[in-house]
Amino acid sequence: MDQGSEFTSRDLDLWAYQKNVALDFSRLGKPIDNAFIESSNGKLRAECLNAPWLMGLEDARAKLEPWRKDDNEIRPHSALGHKAPAELLNRSGATAPP
């Protein structure tokens, strides 16, 4: 994960400790360390979060859910051979998380 303030809080550290999760931070100023998520975050920010149209948490959830479904089930990803993530899950026999 990156060095953003949302990932460096004591709450996250405590949660990770309690769940036995190792936090692995990318090097400061090196987005290439986590290129796939940087690309995904950039698209999410450009398409959804840079607009001042979210009125609260419930509103954000309702408005972001169609984007999430499109990104996971319809939109082709170049890193996945121009297939949607759901296509790969369906072919492998795996099921999507709830």
mmCIF file as gemmi writes it, N, C-alpha and C atoms, coordinates in Angstrom:
data_model
loop_
_atom_site.group_PDB
_atom_site.id
_atom_site.type_symbol
_atom_site.label_atom_id
_atom_site.label_alt_id
_atom_site.label_comp_id
_atom_site.label_asym_id
_atom_site.label_entity_id
_atom_site.label_seq_id
_atom_site.pdbx_PDB_ins_code
_atom_site.Cartn_x
_atom_site.Cartn_y
_atom_site.Cartn_z
_atom_site.occupancy
_atom_site.B_iso_or_equiv
_atom_site.pdbx_formal_charge
_atom_site.auth_seq_id
_atom_site.auth_asym_id
_atom_site.pdbx_PDB_model_num
ATOM 1 N N . MET Axp A 1 ? 0.834 -1.169 0 1 0 ? 1 A 1
ATOM 2 C CA . MET Axp A 1 ? 0 0 0 1 0 ? 1 A 1
ATOM 3 C C . MET Axp A 1 ? 0.877 1.229 0 1 0 ? 1 A 1
ATOM 4 N N . ASP Axp A 2 ? 0.271 2.361 -0.315 1 0 ? 2 A 1
ATOM 5 C CA . ASP Axp A 2 ? 1.087 3.573 -0.373 1 0 ? 2 A 1
ATOM 6 C C . ASP Axp A 2 ? 1.198 4.226 0.999 1 0 ? 2 A 1
ATOM 7 N N . GLN Axp A 3 ? 1.821 5.367 1.032 1 0 ? 3 A 1
ATOM 8 C CA . GLN Axp A 3 ? 2.096 6.056 2.29 1 0 ? 3 A 1
ATOM 9 C C . GLN Axp A 3 ? 1.008 7.058 2.659 1 0 ? 3 A 1
ATOM 10 N N . GLY Axp A 4 ? -0.162 6.966 2.027 1 0 ? 4 A 1
ATOM 11 C CA . GLY Axp A 4 ? -1.251 7.901 2.302 1 0 ? 4 A 1
ATOM 12 C C . GLY Axp A 4 ? -1.684 7.864 3.756 1 0 ? 4 A 1
ATOM 13 N N . SER Axp A 5 ? -2.195 8.997 4.217 1 0 ? 5 A 1
ATOM 14 C CA . SER Axp A 5 ? -2.569 9.106 5.634 1 0 ? 5 A 1
ATOM 15 C C . SER Axp A 5 ? -3.626 8.08 6.037 1 0 ? 5 A 1
ATOM 16 N N . GLU Axp A 6 ? -4.47 7.661 5.089 1 0 ? 6 A 1
ATOM 17 C CA . GLU Axp A 6 ? -5.486 6.663 5.418 1 0 ? 6 A 1
ATOM 18 C C . GLU Axp A 6 ? -4.886 5.294 5.72 1 0 ? 6 A 1
ATOM 19 N N . PHE Axp A 7 ? -3.61 5.096 5.336 1 0 ? 7 A 1
ATOM 20 C CA . PHE Axp A 7 ? -2.958 3.813 5.56 1 0 ? 7 A 1
ATOM 21 C C . PHE Axp A 7 ? -1.906 3.857 6.661 1 0 ? 7 A 1
ATOM 22 N N . THR Axp A 8 ? -1.754 4.967 7.322 1 0 ? 8 A 1
ATOM 23 C CA . THR Axp A 8 ? -0.721 5.078 8.341 1 0 ? 8 A 1
ATOM 24 C C . THR Axp A 8 ? -1.294 5.395 9.718 1 0 ? 8 A 1
ATOM 25 N N . SER Axp A 9 ? -2.567 5.113 9.922 1 0 ? 9 A 1
ATOM 26 C CA . SER Axp A 9 ? -3.2 5.438 11.199 1 0 ? 9 A 1
ATOM 27 C C . SER Axp A 9 ? -2.969 4.336 12.241 1 0 ? 9 A 1
ATOM 28 N N . ARG Axp A 10 ? -3.106 4.711 13.477 1 0 ? 10 A 1
ATOM 29 C CA . ARG Axp A 10 ? -3.002 3.726 14.557 1 0 ? 10 A 1
ATOM 30 C C . ARG Axp A 10 ? -4.135 2.701 14.47 1 0 ? 10 A 1
ATOM 31 N N . ASP Axp A 11 ? -5.313 3.154 14.013 1 0 ? 11 A 1
ATOM 32 C CA . ASP Axp A 11 ? -6.446 2.226 13.9 1 0 ? 11 A 1
ATOM 33 C C . ASP Axp A 11 ? -6.144 1.109 12.908 1 0 ? 11 A 1
ATOM 34 N N . LEU Axp A 12 ? -5.57 1.469 11.762 1 0 ? 12 A 1
ATOM 35 C CA . LEU Axp A 12 ? -5.214 0.451 10.775 1 0 ? 12 A 1
ATOM 36 C C . LEU Axp A 12 ? -4.141 -0.469 11.332 1 0 ? 12 A 1
ATOM 37 N N . ASP Axp A 13 ? -3.159 0.109 11.991 1 0 ? 13 A 1
ATOM 38 C CA . ASP Axp A 13 ? -2.09 -0.688 12.585 1 0 ? 13 A 1
ATOM 39 C C . ASP Axp A 13 ? -2.645 -1.675 13.609 1 0 ? 13 A 1
ATOM 40 N N . LEU Axp A 14 ? -3.552 -1.217 14.448 1 0 ? 14 A 1
ATOM 41 C CA . LEU Axp A 14 ? -4.171 -2.088 15.45 1 0 ? 14 A 1
ATOM 42 C C . LEU Axp A 14 ? -4.997 -3.184 14.779 1 0 ? 14 A 1
ATOM 43 N N . TRP Axp A 15 ? -5.792 -2.807 13.771 1 0 ? 15 A 1
ATOM 44 C CA . TRP Axp A 15 ? -6.597 -3.797 13.051 1 0 ? 15 A 1
ATOM 45 C C . TRP Axp A 15 ? -5.692 -4.878 12.447 1 0 ? 15 A 1
ATOM 46 N N . ALA Axp A 16 ? -4.609 -4.457 11.788 1 0 ? 16 A 1
ATOM 47 C CA . ALA Axp A 16 ? -3.699 -5.413 11.155 1 0 ? 16 A 1
ATOM 48 C C . ALA Axp A 16 ? -3.073 -6.333 12.199 1 0 ? 16 A 1
ATOM 49 N N . TYR Axp A 17 ? -2.681 -5.786 13.323 1 0 ? 17 A 1
ATOM 50 C CA . TYR Axp A 17 ? -2.093 -6.588 14.392 1 0 ? 17 A 1
ATOM 51 C C . TYR Axp A 17 ? -3.097 -7.626 14.9 1 0 ? 17 A 1
ATOM 52 N N . GLN Axp A 18 ? -4.333 -7.196 15.146 1 0 ? 18 A 1
ATOM 53 C CA . GLN Axp A 18 ? -5.361 -8.106 15.658 1 0 ? 18 A 1
ATOM 54 C C . GLN Axp A 18 ? -5.72 -9.194 14.658 1 0 ? 18 A 1
ATOM 55 N N . LYS Axp A 19 ? -5.647 -8.889 13.366 1 0 ? 19 A 1
ATOM 56 C CA . LYS Axp A 19 ? -6.006 -9.851 12.311 1 0 ? 19 A 1
ATOM 57 C C . LYS Axp A 19 ? -4.792 -10.604 11.771 1 0 ? 19 A 1
ATOM 58 N N . ASN Axp A 20 ? -3.616 -10.337 12.345 1 0 ? 20 A 1
ATOM 59 C CA . ASN Axp A 20 ? -2.375 -10.964 11.9 1 0 ? 20 A 1
ATOM 60 C C . ASN Axp A 20 ? -2.096 -10.678 10.414 1 0 ? 20 A 1
ATOM 61 N N . VAL Axp A 21 ? -2.306 -9.411 10.022 1 0 ? 21 A 1
ATOM 62 C CA . VAL Axp A 21 ? -2.073 -8.965 8.648 1 0 ? 21 A 1
ATOM 63 C C . VAL Axp A 21 ? -0.778 -8.166 8.62 1 0 ? 21 A 1
ATOM 64 N N . ALA Axp A 22 ? 0.108 -8.531 7.722 1 0 ? 22 A 1
ATOM 65 C CA . ALA Axp A 22 ? 1.365 -7.789 7.567 1 0 ? 22 A 1
ATOM 66 C C . ALA Axp A 22 ? 1.124 -6.624 6.606 1 0 ? 22 A 1
ATOM 67 N N . LEU Axp A 23 ? 1.413 -5.424 7.053 1 0 ? 23 A 1
ATOM 68 C CA . LEU Axp A 23 ? 1.282 -4.249 6.204 1 0 ? 23 A 1
ATOM 69 C C . LEU Axp A 23 ? 2.581 -4.061 5.431 1 0 ? 23 A 1
ATOM 70 N N . ASP Axp A 24 ? 2.479 -3.927 4.126 1 0 ? 24 A 1
ATOM 71 C CA . ASP Axp A 24 ? 3.647 -3.775 3.271 1 0 ? 24 A 1
ATOM 72 C C . ASP Axp A 24 ? 3.503 -2.472 2.502 1 0 ? 24 A 1
ATOM 73 N N . PHE Axp A 25 ? 4.29 -1.474 2.855 1 0 ? 25 A 1
ATOM 74 C CA . PHE Axp A 25 ? 4.202 -0.16 2.244 1 0 ? 25 A 1
ATOM 75 C C . PHE Axp A 25 ? 5.131 -0.062 1.049 1 0 ? 25 A 1
ATOM 76 N N . SER Axp A 26 ? 4.654 0.59 -0.009 1 0 ? 26 A 1
ATOM 77 C CA . SER Axp A 26 ? 5.523 0.854 -1.145 1 0 ? 26 A 1
ATOM 78 C C . SER Axp A 26 ? 6.501 1.952 -0.766 1 0 ? 26 A 1
ATOM 79 N N . ARG Axp A 27 ? 7.581 2.026 -1.513 1 0 ? 27 A 1
ATOM 80 C CA . ARG Axp A 27 ? 8.592 3.05 -1.24 1 0 ? 27 A 1
ATOM 81 C C . ARG Axp A 27 ? 8.007 4.427 -1.535 1 0 ? 27 A 1
ATOM 82 N N . LEU Axp A 28 ? 8.313 5.378 -0.699 1 0 ? 28 A 1
ATOM 83 C CA . LEU Axp A 28 ? 7.813 6.729 -0.841 1 0 ? 28 A 1
ATOM 84 C C . LEU Axp A 28 ? 8.215 7.308 -2.2 1 0 ? 28 A 1
ATOM 85 N N . GLY Axp A 29 ? 7.232 7.812 -2.927 1 0 ? 29 A 1
ATOM 86 C CA . GLY Axp A 29 ? 7.501 8.412 -4.23 1 0 ? 29 A 1
ATOM 87 C C . GLY Axp A 29 ? 7.739 7.419 -5.342 1 0 ? 29 A 1
ATOM 88 N N . LYS Axp A 30 ? 7.4 6.138 -5.125 1 0 ? 30 A 1
ATOM 89 C CA . LYS Axp A 30 ? 7.62 5.1 -6.137 1 0 ? 30 A 1
ATOM 90 C C . LYS Axp A 30 ? 6.3 4.389 -6.455 1 0 ? 30 A 1
ATOM 91 N N . PRO Axp A 31 ? 5.372 5.062 -7.159 1 0 ? 31 A 1
ATOM 92 C CA . PRO Axp A 31 ? 4.087 4.432 -7.464 1 0 ? 31 A 1
ATOM 93 C C . PRO Axp A 31 ? 4.221 3.177 -8.325 1 0 ? 31 A 1
ATOM 94 N N . ILE Axp A 32 ? 5.351 3.016 -8.993 1 0 ? 32 A 1
ATOM 95 C CA . ILE Axp A 32 ? 5.566 1.828 -9.822 1 0 ? 32 A 1
ATOM 96 C C . ILE Axp A 32 ? 5.606 0.556 -8.967 1 0 ? 32 A 1
ATOM 97 N N . ASP Axp A 33 ? 5.894 0.697 -7.671 1 0 ? 33 A 1
ATOM 98 C CA . ASP Axp A 33 ? 5.898 -0.467 -6.785 1 0 ? 33 A 1
ATOM 99 C C . ASP Axp A 33 ? 4.53 -1.14 -6.743 1 0 ? 33 A 1
ATOM 100 N N . ASN Axp A 34 ? 3.488 -0.382 -7.009 1 0 ? 34 A 1
ATOM 101 C CA . ASN Axp A 34 ? 2.128 -0.906 -6.931 1 0 ? 34 A 1
ATOM 102 C C . ASN Axp A 34 ? 1.326 -0.371 -8.117 1 0 ? 34 A 1
ATOM 103 N N . ALA Axp A 35 ? 1.849 -0.59 -9.308 1 0 ? 35 A 1
ATOM 104 C CA . ALA Axp A 35 ? 1.311 0.031 -10.519 1 0 ? 35 A 1
ATOM 105 C C . ALA Axp A 35 ? -0.145 -0.317 -10.788 1 0 ? 35 A 1
ATOM 106 N N . PHE Axp A 36 ? -0.553 -1.56 -10.535 1 0 ? 36 A 1
ATOM 107 C CA . PHE Axp A 36 ? -1.927 -1.949 -10.853 1 0 ? 36 A 1
ATOM 108 C C . PHE Axp A 36 ? -2.931 -1.172 -10.016 1 0 ? 36 A 1
ATOM 109 N N . ILE Axp A 37 ? -2.7 -1.064 -8.712 1 0 ? 37 A 1
ATOM 110 C CA . ILE Axp A 37 ? -3.643 -0.347 -7.869 1 0 ? 37 A 1
ATOM 111 C C . ILE Axp A 37 ? -3.547 1.147 -8.115 1 0 ? 37 A 1
ATOM 112 N N . GLU Axp A 38 ? -2.356 1.659 -8.446 1 0 ? 38 A 1
ATOM 113 C CA . GLU Axp A 38 ? -2.232 3.079 -8.769 1 0 ? 38 A 1
ATOM 114 C C . GLU Axp A 38 ? -3.084 3.414 -9.99 1 0 ? 38 A 1
ATOM 115 N N . SER Axp A 39 ? -3.071 2.546 -10.972 1 0 ? 39 A 1
ATOM 116 C CA . SER Axp A 39 ? -3.883 2.754 -12.167 1 0 ? 39 A 1
ATOM 117 C C . SER Axp A 39 ? -5.367 2.71 -11.819 1 0 ? 39 A 1
ATOM 118 N N . SER Axp A 40 ? -5.757 1.723 -11.038 1 0 ? 40 A 1
ATOM 119 C CA . SER Axp A 40 ? -7.155 1.598 -10.63 1 0 ? 40 A 1
ATOM 120 C C . SER Axp A 40 ? -7.606 2.797 -9.803 1 0 ? 40 A 1
ATOM 121 N N . ASN Axp A 41 ? -6.785 3.21 -8.854 1 0 ? 41 A 1
ATOM 122 C CA . ASN Axp A 41 ? -7.12 4.369 -8.031 1 0 ? 41 A 1
ATOM 123 C C . ASN Axp A 41 ? -7.235 5.636 -8.873 1 0 ? 41 A 1
ATOM 124 N N . GLY Axp A 42 ? -6.354 5.777 -9.851 1 0 ? 42 A 1
ATOM 125 C CA . GLY Axp A 42 ? -6.408 6.941 -10.73 1 0 ? 42 A 1
ATOM 126 C C . GLY Axp A 42 ? -7.706 7.002 -11.51 1 0 ? 42 A 1
ATOM 127 N N . LYS Axp A 43 ? -8.154 5.852 -12.008 1 0 ? 43 A 1
ATOM 128 C CA . LYS Axp A 43 ? -9.422 5.81 -12.75 1 0 ? 43 A 1
ATOM 129 C C . LYS Axp A 43 ? -10.599 6.109 -11.829 1 0 ? 43 A 1
ATOM 130 N N . LEU Axp A 44 ? -10.591 5.519 -10.637 1 0 ? 44 A 1
ATOM 131 C CA . LEU Axp A 44 ? -11.667 5.78 -9.68 1 0 ? 44 A 1
ATOM 132 C C . LEU Axp A 44 ? -11.718 7.263 -9.33 1 0 ? 44 A 1
ATOM 133 N N . ARG Axp A 45 ? -10.576 7.847 -9.045 1 0 ? 45 A 1
ATOM 134 C CA . ARG Axp A 45 ? -10.528 9.271 -8.679 1 0 ? 45 A 1
ATOM 135 C C . ARG Axp A 45 ? -11.013 10.14 -9.836 1 0 ? 45 A 1
ATOM 136 N N . ALA Axp A 46 ? -10.52 9.871 -11.055 1 0 ? 46 A 1
ATOM 137 C CA . ALA Axp A 46 ? -10.895 10.684 -12.212 1 0 ? 46 A 1
ATOM 138 C C . ALA Axp A 46 ? -12.377 10.563 -12.55 1 0 ? 46 A 1
ATOM 139 N N . GLU Axp A 47 ? -12.925 9.368 -12.425 1 0 ? 47 A 1
ATOM 140 C CA . GLU Axp A 47 ? -14.301 9.137 -12.851 1 0 ? 47 A 1
ATOM 141 C C . GLU Axp A 47 ? -15.336 9.378 -11.758 1 0 ? 47 A 1
ATOM 142 N N . CYS Axp A 48 ? -14.919 9.31 -10.502 1 0 ? 48 A 1
ATOM 143 C CA . CYS Axp A 48 ? -15.907 9.396 -9.422 1 0 ? 48 A 1
ATOM 144 C C . CYS Axp A 48 ? -15.592 10.399 -8.325 1 0 ? 48 A 1
ATOM 145 N N . LEU Axp A 49 ? -14.367 10.431 -7.875 1 0 ? 49 A 1
ATOM 146 C CA . LEU Axp A 49 ? -14.081 11.165 -6.643 1 0 ? 49 A 1
ATOM 147 C C . LEU Axp A 49 ? -13.662 12.62 -6.847 1 0 ? 49 A 1
ATOM 148 N N . ASN Axp A 50 ? -13.286 13.019 -8.049 1 0 ? 50 A 1
ATOM 149 C CA . ASN Axp A 50 ? -12.885 14.406 -8.264 1 0 ? 50 A 1
ATOM 150 C C . ASN Axp A 50 ? -14.083 15.327 -8.466 1 0 ? 50 A 1
ATOM 151 N N . ALA Axp A 51 ? -15.264 14.781 -8.494 1 0 ? 51 A 1
ATOM 152 C CA . ALA Axp A 51 ? -16.471 15.592 -8.645 1 0 ? 51 A 1
ATOM 153 C C . ALA Axp A 51 ? -17.11 15.805 -7.271 1 0 ? 51 A 1
ATOM 154 N N . PRO Axp A 52 ? -17.571 17.012 -6.987 1 0 ? 52 A 1
ATOM 155 C CA . PRO Axp A 52 ? -18.157 17.292 -5.661 1 0 ? 52 A 1
ATOM 156 C C . PRO Axp A 52 ? -19.625 16.873 -5.582 1 0 ? 52 A 1
ATOM 157 N N . TRP Axp A 53 ? -19.915 15.629 -5.872 1 0 ? 53 A 1
ATOM 158 C CA . TRP Axp A 53 ? -21.309 15.205 -5.895 1 0 ? 53 A 1
ATOM 159 C C . TRP Axp A 53 ? -21.628 14.13 -4.865 1 0 ? 53 A 1
ATOM 160 N N . LEU Axp A 54 ? -20.743 13.84 -3.948 1 0 ? 54 A 1
ATOM 161 C CA . LEU Axp A 54 ? -21.024 12.859 -2.908 1 0 ? 54 A 1
ATOM 162 C C . LEU Axp A 54 ? -21.512 13.587 -1.66 1 0 ? 54 A 1
ATOM 163 N N . MET Axp A 55 ? -22.699 13.234 -1.193 1 0 ? 55 A 1
ATOM 164 C CA . MET Axp A 55 ? -23.333 13.956 -0.095 1 0 ? 55 A 1
ATOM 165 C C . MET Axp A 55 ? -23.155 13.275 1.261 1 0 ? 55 A 1
ATOM 166 N N . GLY Axp A 56 ? -22.478 12.179 1.31 1 0 ? 56 A 1
ATOM 167 C CA . GLY Axp A 56 ? -22.255 11.459 2.548 1 0 ? 56 A 1
ATOM 168 C C . GLY Axp A 56 ? -21.887 10.017 2.245 1 0 ? 56 A 1
ATOM 169 N N . LEU Axp A 57 ? -21.669 9.228 3.29 1 0 ? 57 A 1
ATOM 170 C CA . LEU Axp A 57 ? -21.209 7.851 3.11 1 0 ? 57 A 1
ATOM 171 C C . LEU Axp A 57 ? -22.23 6.989 2.372 1 0 ? 57 A 1
ATOM 172 N N . GLU Axp A 58 ? -23.481 7.059 2.763 1 0 ? 58 A 1
ATOM 173 C CA . GLU Axp A 58 ? -24.505 6.245 2.086 1 0 ? 58 A 1
ATOM 174 C C . GLU Axp A 58 ? -24.658 6.669 0.625 1 0 ? 58 A 1
ATOM 175 N N . ASP Axp A 59 ? -24.611 7.972 0.379 1 0 ? 59 A 1
ATOM 176 C CA . ASP Axp A 59 ? -24.694 8.481 -0.983 1 0 ? 59 A 1
ATOM 177 C C . ASP Axp A 59 ? -23.499 7.988 -1.796 1 0 ? 59 A 1
ATOM 178 N N . ALA Axp A 60 ? -22.316 8.012 -1.195 1 0 ? 60 A 1
ATOM 179 C CA . ALA Axp A 60 ? -21.113 7.528 -1.877 1 0 ? 60 A 1
ATOM 180 C C . ALA Axp A 60 ? -21.244 6.048 -2.214 1 0 ? 60 A 1
ATOM 181 N N . ARG Axp A 61 ? -21.715 5.264 -1.267 1 0 ? 61 A 1
ATOM 182 C CA . ARG Axp A 61 ? -21.882 3.828 -1.525 1 0 ? 61 A 1
ATOM 183 C C . ARG Axp A 61 ? -22.845 3.588 -2.682 1 0 ? 61 A 1
ATOM 184 N N . ALA Axp A 62 ? -23.959 4.289 -2.679 1 0 ? 62 A 1
ATOM 185 C CA . ALA Axp A 62 ? -24.961 4.101 -3.731 1 0 ? 62 A 1
ATOM 186 C C . ALA Axp A 62 ? -24.425 4.53 -5.098 1 0 ? 62 A 1
ATOM 187 N N . LYS Axp A 63 ? -23.67 5.617 -5.147 1 0 ? 63 A 1
ATOM 188 C CA . LYS Axp A 63 ? -23.168 6.114 -6.422 1 0 ? 63 A 1
ATOM 189 C C . LYS Axp A 63 ? -21.945 5.35 -6.913 1 0 ? 63 A 1
ATOM 190 N N . LEU Axp A 64 ? -21.145 4.819 -5.999 1 0 ? 64 A 1
ATOM 191 C CA . LEU Axp A 64 ? -19.935 4.105 -6.408 1 0 ? 64 A 1
ATOM 192 C C . LEU Axp A 64 ? -20.195 2.64 -6.755 1 0 ? 64 A 1
ATOM 193 N N . GLU Axp A 65 ? -21.29 2.079 -6.269 1 0 ? 65 A 1
ATOM 194 C CA . GLU Axp A 65 ? -21.582 0.671 -6.551 1 0 ? 65 A 1
ATOM 195 C C . GLU Axp A 65 ? -21.7 0.395 -8.052 1 0 ? 65 A 1
ATOM 196 N N . PRO Axp A 66 ? -22.412 1.217 -8.836 1 0 ? 66 A 1
ATOM 197 C CA . PRO Axp A 66 ? -22.448 0.958 -10.289 1 0 ? 66 A 1
ATOM 198 C C . PRO Axp A 66 ? -21.058 1.036 -10.923 1 0 ? 66 A 1
ATOM 199 N N . TRP Axp A 67 ? -20.2 1.95 -10.458 1 0 ? 67 A 1
ATOM 200 C CA . TRP Axp A 67 ? -18.838 2.037 -10.982 1 0 ? 67 A 1
ATOM 201 C C . TRP Axp A 67 ? -18.07 0.76 -10.648 1 0 ? 67 A 1
ATOM 202 N N . ARG Axp A 68 ? -18.204 0.275 -9.405 1 0 ? 68 A 1
ATOM 203 C CA . ARG Axp A 68 ? -17.507 -0.938 -8.982 1 0 ? 68 A 1
ATOM 204 C C . ARG Axp A 68 ? -17.958 -2.139 -9.806 1 0 ? 68 A 1
ATOM 205 N N . LYS Axp A 69 ? -19.265 -2.264 -10.013 1 0 ? 69 A 1
ATOM 206 C CA . LYS Axp A 69 ? -19.775 -3.388 -10.807 1 0 ? 69 A 1
ATOM 207 C C . LYS Axp A 69 ? -19.248 -3.317 -12.241 1 0 ? 69 A 1
ATOM 208 N N . ASP Axp A 70 ? -19.276 -2.127 -12.836 1 0 ? 70 A 1
ATOM 209 C CA . ASP Axp A 70 ? -18.771 -1.96 -14.193 1 0 ? 70 A 1
ATOM 210 C C . ASP Axp A 70 ? -17.291 -2.324 -14.261 1 0 ? 70 A 1
ATOM 211 N N . ASP Axp A 71 ? -16.511 -1.846 -13.299 1 0 ? 71 A 1
ATOM 212 C CA . ASP Axp A 71 ? -15.07 -2.09 -13.297 1 0 ? 71 A 1
ATOM 213 C C . ASP Axp A 71 ? -14.754 -3.574 -13.118 1 0 ? 71 A 1
ATOM 214 N N . ASN Axp A 72 ? -15.529 -4.272 -12.32 1 0 ? 72 A 1
ATOM 215 C CA . ASN Axp A 72 ? -15.258 -5.687 -12.048 1 0 ? 72 A 1
ATOM 216 C C . ASN Axp A 72 ? -15.923 -6.653 -13.022 1 0 ? 72 A 1
ATOM 217 N N . GLU Axp A 73 ? -17.048 -6.259 -13.606 1 0 ? 73 A 1
ATOM 218 C CA . GLU Axp A 73 ? -17.828 -7.217 -14.389 1 0 ? 73 A 1
ATOM 219 C C . GLU Axp A 73 ? -17.891 -6.918 -15.885 1 0 ? 73 A 1
ATOM 220 N N . ILE Axp A 74 ? -17.652 -5.668 -16.285 1 0 ? 74 A 1
ATOM 221 C CA . ILE Axp A 74 ? -17.846 -5.303 -17.692 1 0 ? 74 A 1
ATOM 222 C C . ILE Axp A 74 ? -16.58 -4.744 -18.329 1 0 ? 74 A 1
ATOM 223 N N . ARG Axp A 75 ? -15.971 -3.75 -17.698 1 0 ? 75 A 1
ATOM 224 C CA . ARG Axp A 75 ? -14.841 -3.023 -18.281 1 0 ? 75 A 1
ATOM 225 C C . ARG Axp A 75 ? -13.628 -3.93 -18.474 1 0 ? 75 A 1
ATOM 226 N N . PRO Axp A 76 ? -13.069 -3.973 -19.697 1 0 ? 76 A 1
ATOM 227 C CA . PRO Axp A 76 ? -11.862 -4.766 -19.919 1 0 ? 76 A 1
ATOM 228 C C . PRO Axp A 76 ? -10.642 -4.09 -19.292 1 0 ? 76 A 1
ATOM 229 N N . HIS Axp A 77 ? -9.755 -4.898 -18.75 1 0 ? 77 A 1
ATOM 230 C CA . HIS Axp A 77 ? -8.522 -4.408 -18.131 1 0 ? 77 A 1
ATOM 231 C C . HIS Axp A 77 ? -7.343 -4.9 -18.958 1 0 ? 77 A 1
ATOM 232 N N . SER Axp A 78 ? -6.479 -3.996 -19.371 1 0 ? 78 A 1
ATOM 233 C CA . SER Axp A 78 ? -5.35 -4.389 -20.218 1 0 ? 78 A 1
ATOM 234 C C . SER Axp A 78 ? -4.441 -5.389 -19.503 1 0 ? 78 A 1
ATOM 235 N N . ALA Axp A 79 ? -4.307 -5.268 -18.175 1 0 ? 79 A 1
ATOM 236 C CA . ALA Axp A 79 ? -3.451 -6.187 -17.424 1 0 ? 79 A 1
ATOM 237 C C . ALA Axp A 79 ? -4.021 -7.599 -17.37 1 0 ? 79 A 1
ATOM 238 N N . LEU Axp A 80 ? -5.297 -7.741 -17.726 1 0 ? 80 A 1
ATOM 239 C CA . LEU Axp A 80 ? -5.951 -9.06 -17.7 1 0 ? 80 A 1
ATOM 240 C C . LEU Axp A 80 ? -6.248 -9.547 -19.111 1 0 ? 80 A 1
ATOM 241 N N . GLY Axp A 81 ? -5.459 -9.11 -20.072 1 0 ? 81 A 1
ATOM 242 C CA . GLY Axp A 81 ? -5.683 -9.537 -21.45 1 0 ? 81 A 1
ATOM 243 C C . GLY Axp A 81 ? -6.949 -8.951 -22.032 1 0 ? 81 A 1
ATOM 244 N N . HIS Axp A 82 ? -7.295 -7.746 -21.632 1 0 ? 82 A 1
ATOM 245 C CA . HIS Axp A 82 ? -8.496 -7.032 -22.092 1 0 ? 82 A 1
ATOM 246 C C . HIS Axp A 82 ? -9.768 -7.795 -21.758 1 0 ? 82 A 1
ATOM 247 N N . LYS Axp A 83 ? -9.775 -8.366 -20.568 1 0 ? 83 A 1
ATOM 248 C CA . LYS Axp A 83 ? -10.964 -9.054 -20.049 1 0 ? 83 A 1
ATOM 249 C C . LYS Axp A 83 ? -11.348 -8.395 -18.725 1 0 ? 83 A 1
ATOM 250 N N . ALA Axp A 84 ? -12.606 -8.528 -18.378 1 0 ? 84 A 1
ATOM 251 C CA . ALA Axp A 84 ? -13.06 -8.036 -17.076 1 0 ? 84 A 1
ATOM 252 C C . ALA Axp A 84 ? -12.656 -9.054 -16.01 1 0 ? 84 A 1
ATOM 253 N N . PRO Axp A 85 ? -12.376 -8.604 -14.786 1 0 ? 85 A 1
ATOM 254 C CA . PRO Axp A 85 ? -12.003 -9.547 -13.726 1 0 ? 85 A 1
ATOM 255 C C . PRO Axp A 85 ? -13.024 -10.674 -13.538 1 0 ? 85 A 1
ATOM 256 N N . ALA Axp A 86 ? -14.3 -10.382 -13.658 1 0 ? 86 A 1
ATOM 257 C CA . ALA Axp A 86 ? -15.324 -11.414 -13.469 1 0 ? 86 A 1
ATOM 258 C C . ALA Axp A 86 ? -15.216 -12.52 -14.516 1 0 ? 86 A 1
ATOM 259 N N . GLU Axp A 87 ? -14.789 -12.162 -15.73 1 0 ? 87 A 1
ATOM 260 C CA . GLU Axp A 87 ? -14.623 -13.187 -16.768 1 0 ? 87 A 1
ATOM 261 C C . GLU Axp A 87 ? -13.592 -14.219 -16.344 1 0 ? 87 A 1
ATOM 262 N N . LEU Axp A 88 ? -12.504 -13.772 -15.769 1 0 ? 88 A 1
ATOM 263 C CA . LEU Axp A 88 ? -11.457 -14.695 -15.338 1 0 ? 88 A 1
ATOM 264 C C . LEU Axp A 88 ? -11.934 -15.554 -14.177 1 0 ? 88 A 1
ATOM 265 N N . LEU Axp A 89 ? -12.697 -14.973 -13.26 1 0 ? 89 A 1
ATOM 266 C CA . LEU Axp A 89 ? -13.239 -15.757 -12.146 1 0 ? 89 A 1
ATOM 267 C C . LEU Axp A 89 ? -14.176 -16.842 -12.653 1 0 ? 89 A 1
ATOM 268 N N . ASN Axp A 90 ? -15.045 -16.479 -13.575 1 0 ? 90 A 1
ATOM 269 C CA . ASN Axp A 90 ? -16.018 -17.431 -14.092 1 0 ? 90 A 1
ATOM 270 C C . ASN Axp A 90 ? -15.354 -18.591 -14.819 1 0 ? 90 A 1
ATOM 271 N N . ARG Axp A 91 ? -14.283 -18.3 -15.562 1 0 ? 91 A 1
ATOM 272 C CA . ARG Axp A 91 ? -13.593 -19.364 -16.282 1 0 ? 91 A 1
ATOM 273 C C . ARG Axp A 91 ? -12.832 -20.307 -15.358 1 0 ? 91 A 1
ATOM 274 N N . SER Axp A 92 ? -12.373 -19.79 -14.229 1 0 ? 92 A 1
ATOM 275 C CA . SER Axp A 92 ? -11.589 -20.637 -13.323 1 0 ? 92 A 1
ATOM 276 C C . SER Axp A 92 ? -12.475 -21.445 -12.393 1 0 ? 92 A 1
ATOM 277 N N . GLY Axp A 93 ? -13.782 -21.172 -12.406 1 0 ? 93 A 1
ATOM 278 C CA . GLY Axp A 93 ? -14.69 -21.881 -11.514 1 0 ? 93 A 1
ATOM 279 C C . GLY Axp A 93 ? -14.783 -21.234 -10.146 1 0 ? 93 A 1
ATOM 280 N N . ALA Axp A 94 ? -14.025 -20.181 -9.917 1 0 ? 94 A 1
ATOM 281 C CA . ALA Axp A 94 ? -14.076 -19.474 -8.625 1 0 ? 94 A 1
ATOM 282 C C . ALA Axp A 94 ? -15.333 -18.614 -8.576 1 0 ? 94 A 1
ATOM 283 N N . THR Axp A 95 ? -15.695 -18.226 -7.39 1 0 ? 95 A 1
ATOM 284 C CA . THR Axp A 95 ? -16.839 -17.336 -7.242 1 0 ? 95 A 1
ATOM 285 C C . THR Axp A 95 ? -16.359 -15.984 -6.744 1 0 ? 95 A 1
ATOM 286 N N . ALA Axp A 96 ? -17.085 -14.966 -7.102 1 0 ? 96 A 1
ATOM 287 C CA . ALA Axp A 96 ? -16.728 -13.61 -6.697 1 0 ? 96 A 1
ATOM 288 C C . ALA Axp A 96 ? -17.01 -13.431 -5.209 1 0 ? 96 A 1
ATOM 289 N N . PRO Axp A 97 ? -16.246 -12.556 -4.559 1 0 ? 97 A 1
ATOM 290 C CA . PRO Axp A 97 ? -16.533 -12.273 -3.157 1 0 ? 97 A 1
ATOM 291 C C . PRO Axp A 97 ? -17.873 -11.56 -3.023 1 0 ? 97 A 1
ATOM 292 N N . PRO Axp A 98 ? -18.511 -11.646 -1.851 1 0 ? 98 A 1
ATOM 293 C CA . PRO Axp A 98 ? -19.824 -11.009 -1.676 1 0 ? 98 A 1
ATOM 294 C C . PRO Axp A 98 ? -19.736 -9.507 -1.782 1 0 ? 98 A 1
